[in-house]
């Protein structure tokens, strides 16, 4: 097959992906029509544009029946698919929110599809109900895409230690061909994802949330997206029952969905107990809640210890799972506690989940490798295998993790410096870099107020943060590999 024909096949594949994404405009369209919020025309126009774009891609690639999706091709399709869907997803924001610029709209859409809680919007209570549903649906779709990417695509590409999951996915996902693998992974995981979403929505409604809020928060909780329907986020409801429900489902969303699948399939919770990564997530979250609550109590941040424990528990779970909800209101936290939350967003969540960050499995691999190096200093001739959950980790996986960590550190430092060059203060730049790279999000409304003049400085900030969210969601290497000369010479 010629290179031109092969590329036309990939273009056709992207056209099919955009056509599938166009169906996402239907739920908010129907909700707008049913509720009469007046926003239905924006979703009709957006859906029509999405179908037109997908038809153009499909026609350009129509001469090629189907492209064989090799590993390098998958990188290009995933990146262009995410970017193209974000551009299409920004259309309702541009049609309905006239103060929002095109860059602001793309930023909001990218935050949705990368499940990042960063937002440029204020006055959320005044938005049309269908637009709330659209924002939440974007994060739900992005979360599902992230799961399939992590469980079905990245292990085959050998990205940053994800090779470990080649043999650990459920039986329904052991396909040889990448195209078949992705399709089977989606069909195996979507039901678990949907069941958890419905259960979360019903539990939130029973805990006291109105139906619209319960639906939107269920979509953004399982996806660990963090978009809320209120400016004050979860603090606007101020109900312990709601916070307990959200904490439970945030933790479930932060665990490997392949593990969820196995637990459902085997009808046993022992699957979680046998997963070292899941145990690591729970232990780190529980210990962090104790440490942070005791620290807040010692400084007298809250009037009583019970309130301090409640706030500490919710914030720790929200940040550790890279969700980004907030329930502490306007109460400032000391720098140690706030910085610890940033640290948790890096290392705590599981691979194969909807979370961002480095992931717990890489943290465990590096810790075990460090312990092995120390042991070999004492016993130089000893052969000490590196095992996690009874599985031996190969040396090439360790090197892959080390390469990922180096790239993560370089990206974090580079983004921080670039943000400072664009006018951010040091603390704001570092927090924004951590938040967007880990897909946990930060409140940028104070830095970039809605309706501010679209001067080059603000444009540079928005573009940089948008790209950082995308790079973080694509596990860095998947995005950066397209910048290597070897990829273009292949």
N, C-alpha and C positions, 0 to 999 in steps of 0.2 A: 504494500500500500504506500502511495506517495505521501510526502509530508503534507502537501496541500489537502489531499483527501482526508488524511488523518485529522488535521486541524478542523476541517469542515464537520467531521464527525463529532468532535468535541463541542463545536459551536451548536450543533443540533442537540447535544446532550444538555447544554446550558439553556437552550430554548425550552426544552421539556421541564427543566427545573423551575424556570421563571413562570411557565404556565401553571405548574403545580402551586407555586407561591401565590399566584393570582387568586386561587380559591380562598385564601386567607381573608380576602376583603369581604367575603359573604357574611360571616357572623356579625361584624359591626354594622354592616349594611342592613341586615335583617333587624338587629336590635334598634337601630336608628329609626327604621320604618315603624317598628312596633311601639317604641316609646315616644315617637314624635319629637325628637330633639333637634330636627332640622339639619342633620349632618349627612343624610343619606346620599346627597348629590356628590359630595366629596369622595365617598367610597365608590360610587358608580364610575366617576371619572378616573379615579386611581386604578380601579380594576380594569377598565377599558384600556388605559395606557399600558398596564402590565401585560395584558393579552396581546396588544399590538406589538410590544417589544419582543415577547416570546415568539409570536408568529414570524417576525423578521428573522430572529435567530434560527428558527426551525426551517424557514425557506432557504436561508443561506447554506445550511448544512443538509438540505434535503437529498442531495445526490449520494450521500454516504449513508448506508443503512444503519450501521452501528459501529462506534469506535471501541476498539479494545482498550480498556482503561488500565494502563500500566501505572506504576507508582509515581513517576514524575508527572504524568497527566493528572493524577488524582490531586496533586498539590495545586495545579493550575485551576482545575475545576472547582475545588473547595474555596480557594481564595476569590476567584471571579464570581462564584455563586453567592458567597457571603456579601461581597461588595455590591453586586447587582441587586440582590434582594434588599439591601439597606437603602439603596437609591430609590427603589420602587416603594419601599415602606415609608419613606419620608414624604411622599406626595400628600397624604391626608393632613399632615401637620402644616404643609405649605398652603393647602387650600383652606383650612379652617382657622389657622392662627396667623393672621396677617402680620403681627409684629415680628414674627419669627423669620429670620433670613433662611436662604437655602442651606447654608452651612449649619445653622442651628438645627434645622429639620433633619439633616443627614446625621448630625451628632445624636439627636434624640433617637432616631431609628437605629443607628448602630449600637447605642446603649441598650436598646431593647433586644436586638438580635444577638448581642454578645452577653446578655443577661448581666449587664452592669447597671448599678443603681444611680449612675450619674445622670443628672437631668438639668435642663436649662429652664424648665417651666416653673412658674409660680402662679398661685391662684388655682390650684388643682380642683378645688371644690366647685369652681365655676365652669369647668370644661364640660362639653357634652358627654353624656353617659357612654355613647358609642366610641368616643375617642379614648375614654378610660379603658374600655374593652379592647380597643386596638393596641394600646400601649402594653397591656397585660398579655394579650395574645402573641405579640411579637416576642416577648420574653419566654413564653411557653414554647413557641416554635423554636426559638434559639436554644432553649434547654434541651429539647428533643434532638435537635441537630448536633449539639455538643456531645450528647450521650453516644449517638451512633458514630460520631467522629472518633471519640475516645475508645470505644469498645471494638469497632469494626474496621476503622481505617488506620489510625495511628499505630496499632500493633503490627500491621502488615508493612507499614513504612519504616518501622524501627525508630520512631521518634522519641528521643529522650528517656529511654528506659521502658517504654510501653511495650517492648517486645515480650515482656514477661506475661502479658495477657493473651498471647497467641493461643496458648493451650488451656486457658482458664475460663474462657467464655462458655456460655451454655451450649449444650449439644446442638441446638438449632442454628448456631452461628459458626459452625465449623465448615465453612465453604472454602473451596480452593480459589475460585476466581473472585477478584475484588468486587465486581459489580454484583455478583450473587451474594457475596458476603454482606455488603451494605444493605441489600434488600432484605435478607434474612434477619439481620440484626435489628432493622427497623420493625419488622413484623413481630419479632420476639419481645422487643422492649416496649413498644408503644402501649400495649395493654397494661403493663405494670405501671407505666408513667401515668396513664389515664386513670387507673384505679386509685392511685395515690392522690391525684388531683381532685377527683370527685370526693374522696373521703375527707380531704382537707377542706373543701368548700362546705360540705355538710357540717363538719365539726365547727367551722367558723360561724356558720349560721346559727347552730345550736348554742354557741358561746355568746351570741348577742350582736353579731355583725348584720347589717342590712344585706339583702340578697346581692345587689350589685357589688358592694364592697367585698362580700364573701367570695364571689366568683373571681373578681379581679385579684384579690390577695391569694386565692388558691392557685391561680395560674402563675403568679410571680413568686410564690413560696416554693413550690415543687421545683421550679426552674432556678431557684436561688437568684432571682433577678432583682428583687427589692423595690420595684416600682410600687408606689402606693397611690391611693385615690385622695389622699389628704396631704397638705403641705407639711404638717407635723408628723407624718408617717404614722406608725402604730401608736405613738404617744397621744394622738388625737382621740383614740378610743378609750384608753386608760382603763382597761378591764383585764385583770389577771388571767381570767379564763381564756381570752383571746390570745394573750401572750404565751400561755402554756401550749395551746394548740399550734401556734406558729413555731415555737421552739421544737416541738416534736417533729413536725413535718420538715422543718429546715434540716434537722439532723438526718432524717430519712433521705432527703434530697442530696445530702452531702456524702452518702455512702454509695459504693459502686453499684450501679443498677444491674450489672451481671450477677452480683451477689443477691440482690433483691429477687432476680429471676430464679436463681437456684433455690432460694428460700421458699418462694411460691411453688416452685416445681416439686420440691421435696417436702413441702409443708412442715418445715422444721426451722426453729430459730437457732439451732446449733450451727447453722451455716455462718451466721455472724460471729459466733464465738470462735470458730475455727479460722476466721479471716483476721490475720494480724493487722491489716490496714484498718479495718473497721474498729478493732479494739483500740488501736492507737488513736483514732479520731475521738472515740468516747472518753478515753483516759485523759487526753490533752484538754478537751472541753471541760470535763468535770473538775480537773485540777485547776484550770484557769479560773473557773467560776469561784472556787474557794479562795484562791490567792487574791483575785481582784476584789471580791466582796470584803475580805478581811482588810485589805489596803484601804478601801473606801471608808470602812468603819473606823479604822485607826485615825484617819484624817478628819472624820466627822463631816463627810461630804453630804450625807443624808441625815435626816432627823432621827431615824431609828434604823436598827440593823436589818429588820425585815425588808424595809423598802430598799436598802442598799443591796441586799441579796437579790431581790427581784430585778432591780435595774442591771446589776452586774451579770446575772444569768442571761438575761435577754440580749444584752449587748455582746457578750462573749459568744453566744451561739450565733447571733446574726453575723458578726465579723469572721468568726472561725469558719463558717460555712460560705463565706463571701456573698452573703445575701444583701446586706446593706440597709435593712430596716433599722429604725431607731425608736426607742421608747423612753429615752431619758429626758426628753424635752430640752429646755434651755439651761439645764444644770451643767456647768463646766466640769470636766474631769481633769485630774492632775495628769501631767505629761507621761508619767510611767504607765498609768492605766491606758491612756489613749495610744501610746506607742506599742504597748503589748497587743492591743487589738489589731494594729497594722501587721505585727509579726504573725499573729494567728492567721490572718488572711493569706499569708504566704504558704504556710506549711501544713495546715490542718486537714483540709478536705481530701476525700478519696479520689483517686483516678477512676474514670468510668462513671463519674457523677456529673451533675450540671454545674459544679463549682469551678472557679478559676484558681490561679496560683500555682505553686510548685507541686503540690499534692503530697499526701502523706507517704505514698509508696516510695517516692524519691527520697524523702527525709529518712525513712527507715533504711533504705539501701545505703545511704551515705553514713548513717550512724553505725550500721553493722560493718561497713567497710573500714571505718575509723577504728572500731574495736578490733577488727582483724589485723590491721596494721600495727596496733599497739601490742597485740599478742605475739606477732611475728618479730617484734623487736626483742621480746624476751625469749622466744623460741624460734630462731631464724630458719630452722629446717622443718618446722612443722607445716603440714598441709591442712589449712583451716578453710573449709568451704563456707561460703556465705549463703545462708538459708533464711527464707521468709515463708511462713506458713507451710513448712515442710518441703518447700521447693528450692532447689539450688539455683542461685542467681549466677549466670555466666559472667565472665570477665568483660565481655563486650557490652553487656547491659550496664555494668558499672561505669565503664568508660562513656557510654552514651549519656548516662545521668550526669556525669561530671561535665561533659560538653554542654548539656542543657543548662546546668547551673552556672557555668561560665557565661554563656550567652544571656541568661537571665540577669546576672549581675551587671554585665556591660550595658544591656538595654535599659535597666533601671537607672543606672548612673547617667547614661546619655540622655534619656528623656528628662531626668531631673535638671540637668544642666541646660538643656534646650528650653525648658519651661522657665528657668530663671533668666535666660537670655531674652525670652519673650515678655518679661516683666513680672513674673511671679516672685513673691518672697520665698526664701529658702524653705520654710516649713510647709507652705502651701504647695510649692513645687514637688517636694518629696512626697507629701500626702497624695497629691493628684497622680503622681507617677505610680506609687504603690497601688492606689485605688483602681486606676484604669488598667494597669498591667495585670492585676489580680482579678479584674472584673468584679470588684466589690463596690466601686463607685464612691464618689465624694460629692458633697453638696457644693456645686460650683456657682450657685446663684449670687453669692456675695462677691465673687471674683468677676463673673461675667453676667451682669444683670440683664434681664430680658429687655429687648428693645434698645440695647446700647448701640452706639454708632459702629457700623461694620468697618472699622479701620483695619489696616494690615496687621497690626499687633494682635487684635482679637481673632482675626482670621487665622493667623499662624497658630495661636493657642488651640483653637477649635480643631484644626486639621491635625495637629500633633496628638491631641488627646483622642481624637477619633481613630487615628491609625494605631495608637497604643492599645486601645480597647480591642481592635481587630487582631493585632499581633498576639496579645495575651490570650484571646480565645482560641487562636489557631496553634497554641503551644509553641510559639516563637519559631521553631525550626521549620514548620510547615510554611510559614510566610517568608522567612529569610532565605530559604533554599531557592526561591525564584530570583534572588539577587546574585546568585553565584554564577560565574562564567561557565562552570561545568554543566549547569542545567540548560543553558542556552546553546551549548555546543553539542548536546546529545543528538 
